[in-house]
């Protein structure tokens, strides 16, 4: 019985000593590492704004530079700029002017997946800025 009590005291003192030690907890979060670049977004096919899924980005922010064409963005490669279509994406409005781009819109994405945008322009591509975060 004495051995059992001694064993319990040793165990509790060891647990108490561990509880006083600092504990490092790692929380899954987006780091401050960003890749920022300009990109031309086409009307067809949809343009992947993530570009490389090898980097496992978790967020993408898109800024429309066009004062005439809006963008539609979605996880679906079939994203459409037509509001009557089933695959209509989130609409990013036009810029106030060529020197005053639209405010960036950010999307959380599943790591390792693409995210697509398409322009409403039927005559060419639309210039946009993207920032990707890990």
C-alpha positions in Angstrom: 0.0 0.0 0.0 2.9 2.3 0.8 4.3 1.7 -2.6 1.0 2.6 -4.3 0.8 5.9 -2.4 4.4 6.7 -3.2 3.8 5.9 -6.9 0.7 8.2 -6.9 2.7 11.0 -5.2 5.5 10.7 -7.8 3.0 10.6 -10.7 1.1 13.7 -9.4 4.4 15.7 -8.9 5.5 14.8 -12.4 2.2 16.0 -13.8 2.3 19.2 -11.7 5.9 19.9 -13.0 4.8 19.4 -16.6 1.8 21.8 -16.1 4.1 24.6 -15.1 6.3 24.3 -18.3 5.5 26.6 -21.2 3.5 24.9 -23.9 3.8 25.9 -27.6 0.5 25.5 -29.5 0.5 25.7 -33.2 -2.7 27.0 -34.7 -3.5 26.5 -38.4 -3.7 29.9 -39.9 -2.8 31.9 -43.0 0.7 33.3 -42.8 1.6 36.7 -44.0 3.3 35.3 -47.1 1.7 36.8 -50.2 2.4 36.7 -53.9 1.1 39.7 -55.7 1.0 40.1 -59.5 -0.9 41.4 -62.5 -2.9 39.1 -64.6 -5.0 39.2 -67.8 -8.4 37.5 -67.3 -10.0 36.2 -70.4 -13.7 35.8 -71.3 -13.2 32.2 -72.4 -12.0 29.9 -71.1 -12.1 31.0 -67.5 -8.7 32.0 -66.1 -7.3 30.4 -62.9 -6.2 33.2 -60.7 -4.4 30.8 -58.3 -2.1 29.8 -61.2 -0.1 27.2 -59.2 -1.8 24.8 -56.8 1.5 23.4 -55.8 2.0 26.4 -53.4 -1.2 25.4 -51.4 -2.6 28.9 -51.3 -5.6 29.4 -48.9 -6.8 32.8 -50.0 -6.9 34.9 -53.2 -7.7 38.6 -53.5 -8.7 40.0 -56.8 -8.7 43.6 -57.9 -10.3 44.7 -61.2 -8.4 47.3 -63.1 -10.9 47.7 -65.9 -13.3 50.7 -66.0 -15.5 49.0 -68.5 -15.6 45.3 -67.8 -16.7 43.5 -64.6 -15.3 40.1 -63.5 -17.2 37.0 -62.3 -15.2 34.6 -60.0 -16.0 31.2 -58.6 -14.5 27.8 -57.6 -16.2 26.4 -60.7 -14.3 26.4 -64.0 -17.6 27.0 -65.7 -18.0 30.4 -64.0 -20.3 32.7 -66.0 -20.8 36.5 -66.3 -24.4 35.9 -67.3 -26.7 36.3 -64.3 -29.3 34.0 -65.8 -26.8 31.2 -66.0 -26.5 28.5 -63.2 -22.8 29.0 -62.8 -22.8 32.8 -62.3 -19.9 33.7 -60.1 -19.4 36.5 -57.6 -19.4 39.7 -59.6 -16.5 42.1 -59.1 -17.5 45.6 -60.3 -15.6 47.9 -62.6 -13.0 50.3 -61.5 -13.9 54.0 -61.0 -11.2 54.8 -63.6 -8.0 53.4 -65.0 -6.1 55.1 -62.2 -8.5 54.1 -59.4 -9.0 50.3 -59.5 -11.8 48.6 -57.7 -11.3 47.6 -54.0 -9.8 44.1 -53.8 -12.2 41.2 -53.0 -10.8 38.3 -51.1 -11.9 34.7 -51.2 -10.9 31.8 -49.0 -10.1 28.7 -51.0 -9.3 25.1 -50.2 -5.6 24.6 -50.3 -4.4 23.0 -53.5 -7.4 24.0 -55.6 -7.9 26.5 -58.4 -10.1 29.6 -58.3 -11.5 31.0 -61.6 -12.5 34.3 -63.0 -13.9 35.4 -66.3 -14.3 38.9 -67.8 -17.6 40.4 -69.1 -15.5 41.8 -72.0 -16.3 40.1 -75.3 -13.5 41.8 -77.2 -10.5 40.8 -75.1 -9.1 40.2 -71.7 -9.4 42.3 -68.6 -6.4 43.4 -66.5 -6.6 42.6 -62.8 -4.3 42.3 -59.8 -4.2 39.2 -57.6 -2.7 38.6 -54.2 -2.5 35.0 -53.1 -1.9 34.1 -49.4 -0.7 30.8 -47.8 
